[in-house]
Amino acid sequence: MTKEQEAQYEDADSLREIIKNLEKRKFKLDCGHVTTFGYYLSNDITIKTNKHPEIICSLCGY
């Protein structure tokens, strides 16, 4: 990766801020399971970045 290409990417802290804004919101995932952001017993999620992103729990991702 060139330095110009690398400069186009934001750091992980930017993504953490986006996720922090989702705190306490509840979602039904594409796999049918549910998650609540910021809740310690919530399902972990996997985002498959296809043309239409698929968001599933980590258990269904395996």
N, C-alpha and C positions, 0 to 999 in steps of 0.2 A: 504494500500500500504506500502510495506516495504521501508526502507531507501535506499536499493540497487536499488529497482525498481524506486523510485523517482529520484535517481541520474542519471538515463538514460534519463531523460527529460530535454530539453533545456528550457530556460525562453522565455517569449513572445517577448523580445527584439530581439532575434535571428530571429523570424518570421517577425518582423517589418522590419528588414534589408533586408530580401528577398523581401518583398512587396515594399520597397523603391526602389529596383533595377528595379521594373516594372513600375516606375513612367513615365507618359506620353505615355505608350504603350496602344494600343487599342485592345480589344478582343471581339469577338462574342461568347457569352456563349451558353451552351448546350440548353438552353430554347429558343434561338433565339434572345434574347435581347443583348445589347452591354454594355460595361463598359470601362472607361478610368481611369487607376490608377492615383491617385494624383489630379484628377479633382473634385472639390467640388460638382458638380451636377451629378456625375456618379452614376450608380446603385450600391447598396451594393450587395455583393455576398454571396452565401451559398455554401460550399463545402461538398458534401455528400461522405464520405470516404467508398466506397464500393470496391469491387474487381477492378472495373473500376470507378475511382472517377468521380462524376457528378458535374459540376460547373454551378450553375444557379443564377439568380438574387434573391434577398430576397423576392420580390413580388411573384414570382412563387414558392417559397419554402413554402408558407402558404397554 
